[in-house]
Amino acid sequence: MTPHFVKGYIDSRTNEYTPLNNNSVKANINKSTLKLIREAMFDVVHSEKGTARNLRWSKFLISGKTGTAQNPHGEDHAIFVAFAPFDNPKIAVAVIVENVGYGSTYAAPIAQKVIDAYLENQGDMKSERTISNLQEIL
């Protein structure tokens, strides 16, 4: 998994594509540290005590991190960052929902829908969750 930036966007008003020119950035992350982070994010969804365990039965092996940002002006903000599929990431998302509470309750299900829709649209059913590939990954 190599960090990268968005290549561009489509303006919803004009339907025109605007490329973004980003310089490459090399993240000097030790492979063992990256492996630890990936496994921890996998456990957030797939372990019995994971805060996003409600996503464990998604079609794809989602890994993520829940969060709650305190808001002194009202309800807390819900946060969830995720990538999928675990074995060969094709998408990463960050969801912030203001003034609703916990990330696992509000932001995680939104991220799941975005990930599922993207991977299904890409025809990436070879990475679909199965018991056999889950056993190989773990």
RAFEN-V543159 format. One record per backbone hydrogen bond with DSSP energy under -0.5 kcal/mol. CO is the residue of the C=O (numbers start at 1). NH is the residue of the N-H. E is the energy in kcal/mol with one decimal. If there is no record, write none. Layout:
co=CO nh=NH e=E
co=CO nh=NH e=E
This chain:
co=7 nh=20 e=-2.8
co=9 nh=11 e=-0.5
co=9 nh=18 e=-3.2
co=11 nh=15 e=-2.8
co=16 nh=11 e=-2.6
co=17 nh=19 e=-0.5
co=18 nh=9 e=-1.9
co=20 nh=22 e=-0.9
co=25 nh=27 e=-0.7
co=26 nh=28 e=-0.8
co=27 nh=29 e=-2.2
co=28 nh=30 e=-0.5
co=30 nh=34 e=-2.5
co=31 nh=35 e=-2.3
co=32 nh=36 e=-1.9
co=33 nh=37 e=-2.4
co=34 nh=38 e=-2.7
co=35 nh=39 e=-2.5
co=36 nh=40 e=-2.3
co=37 nh=41 e=-2.5
co=38 nh=42 e=-2.2
co=39 nh=43 e=-2.3
co=40 nh=44 e=-1.5
co=41 nh=45 e=-0.8
co=41 nh=64 e=-2.2
co=42 nh=45 e=-0.9
co=42 nh=46 e=-2.7
co=43 nh=47 e=-2.1
co=44 nh=52 e=-2.4
co=47 nh=50 e=-1.3
co=50 nh=53 e=-1.3
co=52 nh=55 e=-2.2
co=53 nh=56 e=-1.6
co=55 nh=58 e=-2.0
co=59 nh=129 e=-5.0
co=60 nh=62 e=-1.4
co=61 nh=86 e=-1.6
co=63 nh=83 e=-2.5
co=65 nh=81 e=-2.0
co=67 nh=79 e=-2.8
co=68 nh=70 e=-0.6
co=69 nh=77 e=-2.8
co=71 nh=74 e=-1.4
co=76 nh=100 e=-1.3
co=76 nh=101 e=-2.2
co=77 nh=69 e=-2.6
co=78 nh=97 e=-2.5
co=79 nh=67 e=-2.2
co=80 nh=95 e=-2.9
co=81 nh=65 e=-2.4
co=82 nh=93 e=-2.5
co=83 nh=63 e=-2.4
co=84 nh=90 e=-2.9
co=84 nh=91 e=-1.8
co=85 nh=88 e=-0.6
co=91 nh=84 e=-1.9
co=93 nh=82 e=-2.6
co=95 nh=80 e=-2.0
co=96 nh=98 e=-0.5
co=97 nh=78 e=-2.8
co=97 nh=100 e=-0.6
co=102 nh=106 e=-1.9
co=102 nh=107 e=-0.5
co=103 nh=108 e=-2.8
co=106 nh=110 e=-0.8
co=107 nh=111 e=-2.3
co=108 nh=112 e=-2.5
co=109 nh=113 e=-1.8
co=110 nh=114 e=-2.1
co=111 nh=115 e=-2.9
co=112 nh=116 e=-3.0
co=113 nh=117 e=-2.3
co=114 nh=118 e=-2.5
co=115 nh=119 e=-2.8
co=116 nh=120 e=-2.5
co=117 nh=121 e=-2.2
co=118 nh=122 e=-1.8
co=119 nh=124 e=-2.6
co=120 nh=123 e=-1.1
co=123 nh=125 e=-0.8
co=124 nh=127 e=-1.5
co=125 nh=128 e=-1.7
co=127 nh=61 e=-0.6
co=130 nh=134 e=-2.0
co=131 nh=135 e=-2.0
co=132 nh=136 e=-1.7
co=133 nh=137 e=-1.8
co=134 nh=138 e=-2.1
